[in-house]
Amino acid sequence: MSIIDFHTHLDEAWLGNSLMSSEDFIAGLDKTGVDIACIFTMQGFYEDCPRHNDLLLKRADRYPDRLIPFATVDPKQGAQAVKETKRCLSNPRFRGMKFHTWIQSFAPSMVKETMIDILHCAAEHKVPVLFHDGTPPYATTFQIADLARQVPEADIVLGHAGLADYVYPAGQLLRDIPNLYACLCGPRCGDLQYLIQEAGSHKILFGSDFGIAEWLLLAERLDNVYAADLSPDDLHRVLYQNAARLLKLDQSPLSAADATSIVPKGDLT
Ligand SMILES: [Zn+2]
């Protein structure tokens, strides 16, 4: 069975602690049967987004048929953040954006105008935008879902499907907001059954947070999906099909030929 992990981190370090190498990351995917991973930064949430976007792209380009980089920007920087979004998305290797509003220290309402510009830009490039969710004060599931309501053209993904305390409202929000999706990264097998019952299996994607912890985390999070005893169709949607649809893998399959070096730094309007 083909598997896409829609929520991982591949970076050199986090808060001064070394993270795993790209080789160990790929070995972890192989060990658990994961074909493709969407990779996010960690250090880029704290400092110098452009530099970390470039470093992430470089890591992804070593395995262009396995790794899909998602860019990040700091919306508190206003127009500069929109410019960096355009710079990254002008390279088709970046197939998504990732925000961690809690670590990046902004509530979406604080940077509303910039965030809406970024989401319109993502919608124009037809790439999904994944937000960490499930933790107050900046990242409640309600705050993230509200962004999906404000820009209905953008595909918004709850990075943790409500995580723990917000799984119940996550199901209702997914049901009610057509362009809102959720990554099952954290919630357990009973939560997955609930989310599918409430919102439908077309709304849920598999994700693990692999990369900030060893491959056992990925194995455990896959077990959460298998233990939910889904029908073969629902299982395929959650593990592969929904992610493949948001990532446009049918129209633009991953290819080694697409690997590039660094995105140009030139002025993009
Ligand atoms: Zn994460």
Boltz pocket constraint, residues with backbone or C-beta under 6 A from the ligand:
constraints:
  - pocket:
      binder: B
      contacts: [[A, 7], [A, 8], [A, 9], [A, 209]]
      max_distance: 6.0
